[in-house]
Amino acid sequence: MQTKKEYTITVYTENQVGLLNRIAIIFSRRKINIESLNTSPTEVDSVHRFTIVINEFEDVVRKLCRQIEKQVEVLKAYYNTEEEIVWQELALYKVPTDVIATEVKVERLLRQNGAHTVVIRKDYTVFAVAGHREETEALIKVLEPYGLIEFVRSARVAIIKGSSGFHERLKEFEHMEPGEEAIENEFLDKNEEIFTM
């Protein structure tokens, strides 16, 4: 029986106003909750990347990608399991400075969890950790007894492990007029040569 899994959807697009709203509507119409959403530029000036995390059945995710690709500005949409990507999230933790200054144990715990100092003020200190969600949540539990003031975590950023060769295909868009297609809007088969694992 098919079960829901966590999938990371990567969408390559032209940078156009209003596209985020149209993509979000595709998910809301299907009543699919977005766990994480990040938008960023890519290595190609004219191309942007959306990284979207959802928990869903694979056939639903496949249909979502096809529907997203129907948007004029979308160049390509892929979906991947956690095993097929390299991903990180950034977390920031605000704690009282006096606790850090007096509790040697807290400093050691922060070091063991890979935290580094971002800013030190008289009343608070901010630490940052990059990692998977389990790692960033583990540090919350460590810091709570010492007066954790605030916590925030970024959306996921991810790179597909087997995407060698795709950069060259994206570069084609730098020399094209907006709206022209350089990559076929057809779901990429997992066996396609640029995605060999």
mmCIF file of the C-alpha atoms, coordinates in Angstrom:
data_MODEL
# 
_entry.id   MODEL 
# 
loop_
_atom_site.group_PDB 
_atom_site.id 
_atom_site.type_symbol 
_atom_site.label_atom_id 
_atom_site.label_alt_id 
_atom_site.label_comp_id 
_atom_site.label_asym_id 
_atom_site.label_entity_id 
_atom_site.label_seq_id 
_atom_site.pdbx_PDB_ins_code 
_atom_site.Cartn_x 
_atom_site.Cartn_y 
_atom_site.Cartn_z 
_atom_site.occupancy 
_atom_site.B_iso_or_equiv 
_atom_site.pdbx_formal_charge 
_atom_site.auth_seq_id 
_atom_site.auth_comp_id 
_atom_site.auth_asym_id 
_atom_site.auth_atom_id 
_atom_site.pdbx_PDB_model_num 
ATOM 1   C CA . MET A 1 1   ? 0.000  0.000  0.000   1.00 0.00 ? 1   MET A CA 1 
ATOM 2   C CA . GLN A 1 2   ? 1.305  3.437  -0.922  1.00 0.00 ? 2   GLN A CA 1 
ATOM 3   C CA . THR A 1 3   ? 2.117  5.744  1.988   1.00 0.00 ? 3   THR A CA 1 
ATOM 4   C CA . LYS A 1 4   ? 2.822  9.459  2.255   1.00 0.00 ? 4   LYS A CA 1 
ATOM 5   C CA . LYS A 1 5   ? 6.491  10.457 2.265   1.00 0.00 ? 5   LYS A CA 1 
ATOM 6   C CA . GLU A 1 6   ? 8.442  13.655 2.529   1.00 0.00 ? 6   GLU A CA 1 
ATOM 7   C CA . TYR A 1 7   ? 9.308  14.994 -0.920  1.00 0.00 ? 7   TYR A CA 1 
ATOM 8   C CA . THR A 1 8   ? 11.376 18.008 -1.919  1.00 0.00 ? 8   THR A CA 1 
ATOM 9   C CA . ILE A 1 9   ? 10.098 19.707 -5.060  1.00 0.00 ? 9   ILE A CA 1 
ATOM 10  C CA . THR A 1 10  ? 12.633 21.844 -6.941  1.00 0.00 ? 10  THR A CA 1 
ATOM 11  C CA . VAL A 1 11  ? 11.168 24.300 -9.439  1.00 0.00 ? 11  VAL A CA 1 
ATOM 12  C CA . TYR A 1 12  ? 13.333 26.280 -11.867 1.00 0.00 ? 12  TYR A CA 1 
ATOM 13  C CA . THR A 1 13  ? 11.633 29.430 -13.110 1.00 0.00 ? 13  THR A CA 1 
ATOM 14  C CA . GLU A 1 14  ? 12.053 32.760 -14.811 1.00 0.00 ? 14  GLU A CA 1 
ATOM 15  C CA . ASN A 1 15  ? 11.994 35.506 -12.171 1.00 0.00 ? 15  ASN A CA 1 
ATOM 16  C CA . GLN A 1 16  ? 8.480  36.884 -12.625 1.00 0.00 ? 16  GLN A CA 1 
ATOM 17  C CA . VAL A 1 17  ? 6.196  38.811 -10.253 1.00 0.00 ? 17  VAL A CA 1 
ATOM 18  C CA . GLY A 1 18  ? 3.130  36.836 -9.103  1.00 0.00 ? 18  GLY A CA 1 
ATOM 19  C CA . LEU A 1 19  ? 4.511  33.369 -9.838  1.00 0.00 ? 19  LEU A CA 1 
ATOM 20  C CA . LEU A 1 20  ? 4.868  32.435 -6.156  1.00 0.00 ? 20  LEU A CA 1 
ATOM 21  C CA . ASN A 1 21  ? 1.192  33.195 -5.599  1.00 0.00 ? 21  ASN A CA 1 
ATOM 22  C CA . ARG A 1 22  ? 0.128  31.047 -8.568  1.00 0.00 ? 22  ARG A CA 1 
ATOM 23  C CA . ILE A 1 23  ? 2.267  28.130 -7.404  1.00 0.00 ? 23  ILE A CA 1 
ATOM 24  C CA . ALA A 1 24  ? 0.862  28.429 -3.859  1.00 0.00 ? 24  ALA A CA 1 
ATOM 25  C CA . ILE A 1 25  ? -2.692 28.295 -5.274  1.00 0.00 ? 25  ILE A CA 1 
ATOM 26  C CA . ILE A 1 26  ? -1.891 24.932 -6.929  1.00 0.00 ? 26  ILE A CA 1 
ATOM 27  C CA . PHE A 1 27  ? -1.146 23.495 -3.472  1.00 0.00 ? 27  PHE A CA 1 
ATOM 28  C CA . SER A 1 28  ? -4.048 25.173 -1.657  1.00 0.00 ? 28  SER A CA 1 
ATOM 29  C CA . ARG A 1 29  ? -6.610 23.967 -4.227  1.00 0.00 ? 29  ARG A CA 1 
ATOM 30  C CA . ARG A 1 30  ? -5.469 20.399 -3.569  1.00 0.00 ? 30  ARG A CA 1 
ATOM 31  C CA . LYS A 1 31  ? -5.471 21.071 0.206   1.00 0.00 ? 31  LYS A CA 1 
ATOM 32  C CA . ILE A 1 32  ? -1.766 20.185 0.442   1.00 0.00 ? 32  ILE A CA 1 
ATOM 33  C CA . ASN A 1 33  ? 0.173  21.758 3.295   1.00 0.00 ? 33  ASN A CA 1 
ATOM 34  C CA . ILE A 1 34  ? 3.592  23.184 2.429   1.00 0.00 ? 34  ILE A CA 1 
ATOM 35  C CA . GLU A 1 35  ? 6.051  22.214 5.189   1.00 0.00 ? 35  GLU A CA 1 
ATOM 36  C CA . SER A 1 36  ? 8.855  24.461 3.914   1.00 0.00 ? 36  SER A CA 1 
ATOM 37  C CA . LEU A 1 37  ? 9.255  26.968 1.078   1.00 0.00 ? 37  LEU A CA 1 
ATOM 38  C CA . ASN A 1 38  ? 12.411 28.720 -0.063  1.00 0.00 ? 38  ASN A CA 1 
ATOM 39  C CA . THR A 1 39  ? 13.045 30.894 -3.108  1.00 0.00 ? 39  THR A CA 1 
ATOM 40  C CA . SER A 1 40  ? 16.507 31.874 -4.266  1.00 0.00 ? 40  SER A CA 1 
ATOM 41  C CA . PRO A 1 41  ? 18.524 32.828 -7.310  1.00 0.00 ? 41  PRO A CA 1 
ATOM 42  C CA . THR A 1 42  ? 20.461 30.071 -9.075  1.00 0.00 ? 42  THR A CA 1 
ATOM 43  C CA . GLU A 1 43  ? 23.917 30.055 -10.646 1.00 0.00 ? 43  GLU A CA 1 
ATOM 44  C CA . VAL A 1 44  ? 22.215 31.400 -13.796 1.00 0.00 ? 44  VAL A CA 1 
ATOM 45  C CA . ASP A 1 45  ? 21.246 35.101 -13.549 1.00 0.00 ? 45  ASP A CA 1 
ATOM 46  C CA . SER A 1 46  ? 17.857 34.804 -15.230 1.00 0.00 ? 46  SER A CA 1 
ATOM 47  C CA . VAL A 1 47  ? 16.729 31.642 -13.403 1.00 0.00 ? 47  VAL A CA 1 
ATOM 48  C CA . HIS A 1 48  ? 15.258 31.316 -9.902  1.00 0.00 ? 48  HIS A CA 1 
ATOM 49  C CA . ARG A 1 49  ? 14.736 28.190 -7.809  1.00 0.00 ? 49  ARG A CA 1 
ATOM 50  C CA . PHE A 1 50  ? 11.814 27.292 -5.547  1.00 0.00 ? 50  PHE A CA 1 
ATOM 51  C CA . THR A 1 51  ? 12.468 24.550 -2.980  1.00 0.00 ? 51  THR A CA 1 
ATOM 52  C CA . ILE A 1 52  ? 9.193  23.190 -1.590  1.00 0.00 ? 52  ILE A CA 1 
ATOM 53  C CA . VAL A 1 53  ? 8.832  20.428 1.017   1.00 0.00 ? 53  VAL A CA 1 
ATOM 54  C CA . ILE A 1 54  ? 5.591  18.464 1.370   1.00 0.00 ? 54  ILE A CA 1 
ATOM 55  C CA . ASN A 1 55  ? 4.377  15.157 2.802   1.00 0.00 ? 55  ASN A CA 1 
ATOM 56  C CA . GLU A 1 56  ? 2.298  13.406 0.159   1.00 0.00 ? 56  GLU A CA 1 
ATOM 57  C CA . PHE A 1 57  ? 1.793  10.304 -1.991  1.00 0.00 ? 57  PHE A CA 1 
ATOM 58  C CA . GLU A 1 58  ? 4.230  10.017 -4.905  1.00 0.00 ? 58  GLU A CA 1 
ATOM 59  C CA . ASP A 1 59  ? 1.547  9.981  -7.601  1.00 0.00 ? 59  ASP A CA 1 
ATOM 60  C CA . VAL A 1 60  ? 0.099  13.223 -6.176  1.00 0.00 ? 60  VAL A CA 1 
ATOM 61  C CA . VAL A 1 61  ? 3.569  14.828 -6.161  1.00 0.00 ? 61  VAL A CA 1 
ATOM 62  C CA . ARG A 1 62  ? 4.149  13.742 -9.766  1.00 0.00 ? 62  ARG A CA 1 
ATOM 63  C CA . LYS A 1 63  ? 0.859  15.370 -10.836 1.00 0.00 ? 63  LYS A CA 1 
ATOM 64  C CA . LEU A 1 64  ? 1.736  18.524 -8.883  1.00 0.00 ? 64  LEU A CA 1 
ATOM 65  C CA . CYS A 1 65  ? 5.029  18.847 -10.765 1.00 0.00 ? 65  CYS A CA 1 
ATOM 66  C CA . ARG A 1 66  ? 3.254  18.488 -14.090 1.00 0.00 ? 66  ARG A CA 1 
ATOM 67  C CA . GLN A 1 67  ? 0.708  21.114 -13.106 1.00 0.00 ? 67  GLN A CA 1 
ATOM 68  C CA . ILE A 1 68  ? 3.424  23.509 -11.894 1.00 0.00 ? 68  ILE A CA 1 
ATOM 69  C CA . GLU A 1 69  ? 5.229  23.103 -15.226 1.00 0.00 ? 69  GLU A CA 1 
ATOM 70  C CA . LYS A 1 70  ? 2.141  24.378 -17.048 1.00 0.00 ? 70  LYS A CA 1 
ATOM 71  C CA . GLN A 1 71  ? 2.880  27.858 -15.678 1.00 0.00 ? 71  GLN A CA 1 
ATOM 72  C CA . VAL A 1 72  ? 4.430  29.870 -18.514 1.00 0.00 ? 72  VAL A CA 1 
ATOM 73  C CA . GLU A 1 73  ? 7.462  31.025 -16.499 1.00 0.00 ? 73  GLU A CA 1 
ATOM 74  C CA . VAL A 1 74  ? 8.300  27.553 -15.118 1.00 0.00 ? 74  VAL A CA 1 
ATOM 75  C CA . LEU A 1 75  ? 11.231 25.905 -16.871 1.00 0.00 ? 75  LEU A CA 1 
ATOM 76  C CA . LYS A 1 76  ? 11.283 22.592 -15.009 1.00 0.00 ? 76  LYS A CA 1 
ATOM 77  C CA . ALA A 1 77  ? 9.952  20.951 -11.832 1.00 0.00 ? 77  ALA A CA 1 
ATOM 78  C CA . TYR A 1 78  ? 11.518 17.923 -10.158 1.00 0.00 ? 78  TYR A CA 1 
ATOM 79  C CA . TYR A 1 79  ? 10.643 15.961 -7.045  1.00 0.00 ? 79  TYR A CA 1 
ATOM 80  C CA . ASN A 1 80  ? 13.046 13.963 -4.904  1.00 0.00 ? 80  ASN A CA 1 
ATOM 81  C CA . THR A 1 81  ? 13.116 11.912 -1.729  1.00 0.00 ? 81  THR A CA 1 
ATOM 82  C CA . GLU A 1 82  ? 15.426 12.833 1.146   1.00 0.00 ? 82  GLU A CA 1 
ATOM 83  C CA . GLU A 1 83  ? 17.950 10.210 -0.018  1.00 0.00 ? 83  GLU A CA 1 
ATOM 84  C CA . GLU A 1 84  ? 18.280 11.887 -3.442  1.00 0.00 ? 84  GLU A CA 1 
ATOM 85  C CA . ILE A 1 85  ? 19.227 15.359 -2.196  1.00 0.00 ? 85  ILE A CA 1 
ATOM 86  C CA . VAL A 1 86  ? 21.779 17.139 -0.039  1.00 0.00 ? 86  VAL A CA 1 
ATOM 87  C CA . TRP A 1 87  ? 19.893 19.548 2.208   1.00 0.00 ? 87  TRP A CA 1 
ATOM 88  C CA . GLN A 1 88  ? 20.281 21.880 5.167   1.00 0.00 ? 88  GLN A CA 1 
ATOM 89  C CA . GLU A 1 89  ? 18.262 24.276 7.285   1.00 0.00 ? 89  GLU A CA 1 
ATOM 90  C CA . LEU A 1 90  ? 19.646 27.181 9.310   1.00 0.00 ? 90  LEU A CA 1 
ATOM 91  C CA . ALA A 1 91  ? 18.459 27.744 12.879  1.00 0.00 ? 91  ALA A CA 1 
ATOM 92  C CA . LEU A 1 92  ? 19.054 30.742 15.169  1.00 0.00 ? 92  LEU A CA 1 
ATOM 93  C CA . TYR A 1 93  ? 18.822 30.574 18.975  1.00 0.00 ? 93  TYR A CA 1 
ATOM 94  C CA . LYS A 1 94  ? 18.663 33.568 21.311  1.00 0.00 ? 94  LYS A CA 1 
ATOM 95  C CA . VAL A 1 95  ? 19.769 32.888 24.904  1.00 0.00 ? 95  VAL A CA 1 
ATOM 96  C CA . PRO A 1 96  ? 20.565 35.127 27.908  1.00 0.00 ? 96  PRO A CA 1 
ATOM 97  C CA . THR A 1 97  ? 24.208 36.229 27.771  1.00 0.00 ? 97  THR A CA 1 
ATOM 98  C CA . ASP A 1 98  ? 24.694 35.892 31.536  1.00 0.00 ? 98  ASP A CA 1 
ATOM 99  C CA . VAL A 1 99  ? 23.796 32.177 31.365  1.00 0.00 ? 99  VAL A CA 1 
ATOM 100 C CA . ILE A 1 100 ? 26.370 31.548 28.639  1.00 0.00 ? 100 ILE A CA 1 
ATOM 101 C CA . ALA A 1 101 ? 28.969 33.549 30.548  1.00 0.00 ? 101 ALA A CA 1 
ATOM 102 C CA . THR A 1 102 ? 28.469 31.667 33.830  1.00 0.00 ? 102 THR A CA 1 
ATOM 103 C CA . GLU A 1 103 ? 27.526 28.169 32.659  1.00 0.00 ? 103 GLU A CA 1 
ATOM 104 C CA . VAL A 1 104 ? 30.595 26.455 31.181  1.00 0.00 ? 104 VAL A CA 1 
ATOM 105 C CA . LYS A 1 105 ? 28.393 23.409 30.523  1.00 0.00 ? 105 LYS A CA 1 
ATOM 106 C CA . VAL A 1 106 ? 26.148 25.369 28.139  1.00 0.00 ? 106 VAL A CA 1 
ATOM 107 C CA . GLU A 1 107 ? 29.146 26.547 26.126  1.00 0.00 ? 107 GLU A CA 1 
ATOM 108 C CA . ARG A 1 108 ? 30.371 22.954 25.850  1.00 0.00 ? 108 ARG A CA 1 
ATOM 109 C CA . LEU A 1 109 ? 26.916 21.756 24.728  1.00 0.00 ? 109 LEU A CA 1 
ATOM 110 C CA . LEU A 1 110 ? 26.793 24.445 22.050  1.00 0.00 ? 110 LEU A CA 1 
ATOM 111 C CA . ARG A 1 111 ? 30.229 23.428 20.784  1.00 0.00 ? 111 ARG A CA 1 
ATOM 112 C CA . GLN A 1 112 ? 29.202 19.755 20.702  1.00 0.00 ? 112 GLN A CA 1 
ATOM 113 C CA . ASN A 1 113 ? 26.140 20.692 18.613  1.00 0.00 ? 113 ASN A CA 1 
ATOM 114 C CA . GLY A 1 114 ? 28.163 22.679 16.067  1.00 0.00 ? 114 GLY A CA 1 
ATOM 115 C CA . ALA A 1 115 ? 26.731 26.072 17.090  1.00 0.00 ? 115 ALA A CA 1 
ATOM 116 C CA . HIS A 1 116 ? 28.628 29.243 16.326  1.00 0.00 ? 116 HIS A CA 1 
ATOM 117 C CA . THR A 1 117 ? 28.112 32.734 17.722  1.00 0.00 ? 117 THR A CA 1 
ATOM 118 C CA . VAL A 1 118 ? 26.377 35.261 15.471  1.00 0.00 ? 118 VAL A CA 1 
ATOM 119 C CA . VAL A 1 119 ? 26.054 38.213 17.851  1.00 0.00 ? 119 VAL A CA 1 
ATOM 120 C CA . ILE A 1 120 ? 26.759 38.946 21.525  1.00 0.00 ? 120 ILE A CA 1 
ATOM 121 C CA . ARG A 1 121 ? 24.844 41.700 23.353  1.00 0.00 ? 121 ARG A CA 1 
ATOM 122 C CA . LYS A 1 122 ? 24.694 42.550 27.041  1.00 0.00 ? 122 LYS A CA 1 
ATOM 123 C CA . ASP A 1 123 ? 21.294 40.885 27.513  1.00 0.00 ? 123 ASP A CA 1 
ATOM 124 C CA . TYR A 1 124 ? 21.345 38.152 24.863  1.00 0.00 ? 124 TYR A CA 1 
ATOM 125 C CA . THR A 1 125 ? 23.564 36.064 22.608  1.00 0.00 ? 125 THR A CA 1 
ATOM 126 C CA . VAL A 1 126 ? 22.500 34.566 19.266  1.00 0.00 ? 126 VAL A CA 1 
ATOM 127 C CA . PHE A 1 127 ? 23.866 31.239 18.057  1.00 0.00 ? 127 PHE A CA 1 
ATOM 128 C CA . ALA A 1 128 ? 23.429 29.577 14.653  1.00 0.00 ? 128 ALA A CA 1 
ATOM 129 C CA . VAL A 1 129 ? 23.371 25.929 13.618  1.00 0.00 ? 129 VAL A CA 1 
ATOM 130 C CA . ALA A 1 130 ? 23.095 24.522 10.091  1.00 0.00 ? 130 ALA A CA 1 
ATOM 131 C CA . GLY A 1 131 ? 21.848 20.969 9.732   1.00 0.00 ? 131 GLY A CA 1 
ATOM 132 C CA . HIS A 1 132 ? 18.869 18.675 9.439   1.00 0.00 ? 132 HIS A CA 1 
ATOM 133 C CA . ARG A 1 133 ? 15.677 19.340 11.385  1.00 0.00 ? 133 ARG A CA 1 
ATOM 134 C CA . GLU A 1 134 ? 16.424 16.653 13.985  1.00 0.00 ? 134 GLU A CA 1 
ATOM 135 C CA . GLU A 1 135 ? 19.735 18.366 14.771  1.00 0.00 ? 135 GLU A CA 1 
ATOM 136 C CA . THR A 1 136 ? 18.284 21.855 15.107  1.00 0.00 ? 136 THR A CA 1 
ATOM 137 C CA . GLU A 1 137 ? 15.387 20.607 17.250  1.00 0.00 ? 137 GLU A CA 1 
ATOM 138 C CA . ALA A 1 138 ? 17.771 18.679 19.514  1.00 0.00 ? 138 ALA A CA 1 
ATOM 139 C CA . LEU A 1 139 ? 19.521 21.927 20.443  1.00 0.00 ? 139 LEU A CA 1 
ATOM 140 C CA . ILE A 1 140 ? 16.176 23.494 21.457  1.00 0.00 ? 140 ILE A CA 1 
ATOM 141 C CA . LYS A 1 141 ? 15.817 20.820 24.141  1.00 0.00 ? 141 LYS A CA 1 
ATOM 142 C CA . VAL A 1 142 ? 19.416 21.424 25.259  1.00 0.00 ? 142 VAL A CA 1 
ATOM 143 C CA . LEU A 1 143 ? 18.913 25.191 25.640  1.00 0.00 ? 143 LEU A CA 1 
ATOM 144 C CA . GLU A 1 144 ? 15.372 25.290 27.116  1.00 0.00 ? 144 GLU A CA 1 
ATOM 145 C CA . PRO A 1 145 ? 16.533 24.662 30.725  1.00 0.00 ? 145 PRO A CA 1 
ATOM 146 C CA . TYR A 1 146 ? 18.922 27.621 30.394  1.00 0.00 ? 146 TYR A CA 1 
ATOM 147 C CA . GLY A 1 147 ? 16.272 30.132 29.333  1.00 0.00 ? 147 GLY A CA 1 
ATOM 148 C CA . LEU A 1 148 ? 15.972 29.938 25.559  1.00 0.00 ? 148 LEU A CA 1 
ATOM 149 C CA . ILE A 1 149 ? 14.441 33.321 24.635  1.00 0.00 ? 149 ILE A CA 1 
ATOM 150 C CA . GLU A 1 150 ? 13.707 32.771 20.956  1.00 0.00 ? 150 GLU A CA 1 
ATOM 151 C CA . PHE A 1 151 ? 14.168 30.215 18.186  1.00 0.00 ? 151 PHE A CA 1 
ATOM 152 C CA . VAL A 1 152 ? 13.717 30.477 14.411  1.00 0.00 ? 152 VAL A CA 1 
ATOM 153 C CA . ARG A 1 153 ? 14.475 28.033 11.610  1.00 0.00 ? 153 ARG A CA 1 
ATOM 154 C CA . SER A 1 154 ? 14.846 28.756 7.913   1.00 0.00 ? 154 SER A CA 1 
ATOM 155 C CA . ALA A 1 155 ? 13.218 26.912 5.060   1.00 0.00 ? 155 ALA A CA 1 
ATOM 156 C CA . ARG A 1 156 ? 15.113 24.028 3.469   1.00 0.00 ? 156 ARG A CA 1 
ATOM 157 C CA . VAL A 1 157 ? 17.789 24.590 0.860   1.00 0.00 ? 157 VAL A CA 1 
ATOM 158 C CA . ALA A 1 158 ? 18.611 21.537 -1.242  1.00 0.00 ? 158 ALA A CA 1 
ATOM 159 C CA . ILE A 1 159 ? 20.777 20.348 -4.100  1.00 0.00 ? 159 ILE A CA 1 
ATOM 160 C CA . ILE A 1 160 ? 19.860 17.253 -6.116  1.00 0.00 ? 160 ILE A CA 1 
ATOM 161 C CA . LYS A 1 161 ? 22.669 14.693 -5.836  1.00 0.00 ? 161 LYS A CA 1 
ATOM 162 C CA . GLY A 1 162 ? 22.501 13.451 -9.408  1.00 0.00 ? 162 GLY A CA 1 
ATOM 163 C CA . SER A 1 163 ? 22.090 16.729 -11.310 1.00 0.00 ? 163 SER A CA 1 
ATOM 164 C CA . SER A 1 164 ? 25.452 16.876 -13.088 1.00 0.00 ? 164 SER A CA 1 
ATOM 165 C CA . GLY A 1 165 ? 25.015 18.378 -16.536 1.00 0.00 ? 165 GLY A CA 1 
ATOM 166 C CA . PHE A 1 166 ? 21.887 20.301 -15.613 1.00 0.00 ? 166 PHE A CA 1 
ATOM 167 C CA . HIS A 1 167 ? 23.851 23.538 -15.130 1.00 0.00 ? 167 HIS A CA 1 
ATOM 168 C CA . GLU A 1 168 ? 24.690 23.581 -18.844 1.00 0.00 ? 168 GLU A CA 1 
ATOM 169 C CA . ARG A 1 169 ? 21.016 23.177 -19.709 1.00 0.00 ? 169 ARG A CA 1 
ATOM 170 C CA . LEU A 1 170 ? 20.100 26.079 -17.426 1.00 0.00 ? 170 LEU A CA 1 
ATOM 171 C CA . LYS A 1 171 ? 22.762 28.264 -19.060 1.00 0.00 ? 171 LYS A CA 1 
ATOM 172 C CA . GLU A 1 172 ? 20.776 28.062 -22.309 1.00 0.00 ? 172 GLU A CA 1 
ATOM 173 C CA . PHE A 1 173 ? 18.200 30.399 -20.757 1.00 0.00 ? 173 PHE A CA 1 
ATOM 174 C CA . GLU A 1 174 ? 20.692 33.276 -20.526 1.00 0.00 ? 174 GLU A CA 1 
ATOM 175 C CA . HIS A 1 175 ? 20.624 33.576 -24.320 1.00 0.00 ? 175 HIS A CA 1 
ATOM 176 C CA . MET A 1 176 ? 16.885 33.276 -24.852 1.00 0.00 ? 176 MET A CA 1 
ATOM 177 C CA . GLU A 1 177 ? 13.998 35.684 -24.850 1.00 0.00 ? 177 GLU A CA 1 
ATOM 178 C CA . PRO A 1 178 ? 11.601 35.417 -21.863 1.00 0.00 ? 178 PRO A CA 1 
ATOM 179 C CA . GLY A 1 179 ? 9.008  32.714 -22.427 1.00 0.00 ? 179 GLY A CA 1 
ATOM 180 C CA . GLU A 1 180 ? 11.114 30.668 -24.866 1.00 0.00 ? 180 GLU A CA 1 
ATOM 181 C CA . GLU A 1 181 ? 11.668 27.050 -23.866 1.00 0.00 ? 181 GLU A CA 1 
ATOM 182 C CA . ALA A 1 182 ? 15.076 25.405 -23.623 1.00 0.00 ? 182 ALA A CA 1 
ATOM 183 C CA . ILE A 1 183 ? 14.058 22.406 -21.504 1.00 0.00 ? 183 ILE A CA 1 
ATOM 184 C CA . GLU A 1 184 ? 11.104 20.283 -22.475 1.00 0.00 ? 184 GLU A CA 1 
ATOM 185 C CA . ASN A 1 185 ? 8.269  20.599 -19.970 1.00 0.00 ? 185 ASN A CA 1 
ATOM 186 C CA . GLU A 1 186 ? 7.876  16.910 -19.548 1.00 0.00 ? 186 GLU A CA 1 
ATOM 187 C CA . PHE A 1 187 ? 8.569  15.110 -16.294 1.00 0.00 ? 187 PHE A CA 1 
ATOM 188 C CA . LEU A 1 188 ? 12.219 14.059 -16.107 1.00 0.00 ? 188 LEU A CA 1 
ATOM 189 C CA . ASP A 1 189 ? 12.610 10.301 -16.056 1.00 0.00 ? 189 ASP A CA 1 
ATOM 190 C CA . LYS A 1 190 ? 14.780 9.125  -13.157 1.00 0.00 ? 190 LYS A CA 1 
ATOM 191 C CA . ASN A 1 191 ? 16.933 7.213  -15.666 1.00 0.00 ? 191 ASN A CA 1 
ATOM 192 C CA . GLU A 1 192 ? 17.778 10.278 -17.752 1.00 0.00 ? 192 GLU A CA 1 
ATOM 193 C CA . GLU A 1 193 ? 21.549 10.580 -18.103 1.00 0.00 ? 193 GLU A CA 1 
ATOM 194 C CA . ILE A 1 194 ? 21.932 13.893 -16.243 1.00 0.00 ? 194 ILE A CA 1 
ATOM 195 C CA . PHE A 1 195 ? 20.383 12.362 -13.145 1.00 0.00 ? 195 PHE A CA 1 
ATOM 196 C CA . THR A 1 196 ? 22.425 9.183  -12.861 1.00 0.00 ? 196 THR A CA 1 
ATOM 197 C CA . MET A 1 197 ? 23.175 8.546  -9.217  1.00 0.00 ? 197 MET A CA 1 
# 
